């Protein structure tokens, strides 16, 4: 259950980061790369 809460929190944080990027494609690409790196490190 705690793992699900952490995943939800991380997902919401990423959504807010993307919204705050306001169309800055460089920043959005960086957010996506950071997320992919974090996901690969968890495996």
C-alpha positions as MATLAB code, in Angstrom:
seq = 'XXXXXXXXXXXXXXXXXXXXXXXXXXXXXXXXXXXXXXXXXXX';
ca = [
       0.000    0.000    0.000;
       2.810    2.431    0.864;
       4.490    1.694   -2.484;
       1.282    2.672   -4.308;
       1.158    5.982   -2.420;
       4.781    6.700   -3.375;
       4.075    5.941   -7.038;
       0.997    8.165   -7.006;
       2.947   10.988   -5.394;
       5.768   10.683   -7.934;
       3.266   10.680  -10.802;
       1.508   13.775   -9.510;
       4.824   15.555   -9.038;
       5.754   14.805  -12.636;
       2.407   16.132  -13.868;
       2.898   19.379  -11.946;
       6.438   19.727  -13.313;
       5.127   19.328  -16.870;
       2.369   21.865  -16.271;
       4.874   24.321  -14.826;
       7.161   23.841  -17.841;
       4.525   25.754  -19.843;
       5.475   24.343  -23.221;
       9.246   24.611  -22.780;
      10.158   21.517  -24.795;
      13.688   21.371  -23.399;
      12.400   21.306  -19.836;
       9.723   18.737  -20.693;
      12.331   16.461  -22.309;
      14.477   16.764  -19.189;
      11.531   15.819  -16.949;
      10.820   12.754  -19.094;
      14.493   11.740  -19.090;
      14.674   12.073  -15.309;
      11.576    9.914  -14.967;
      12.979    7.243  -17.296;
      16.264    7.220  -15.370;
      14.440    6.822  -12.057;
      12.331    3.983  -13.472;
      15.429    2.183  -14.786;
      17.164    2.536  -11.418;
      14.206    0.915   -9.650;
      14.375   -2.215  -11.821;
];
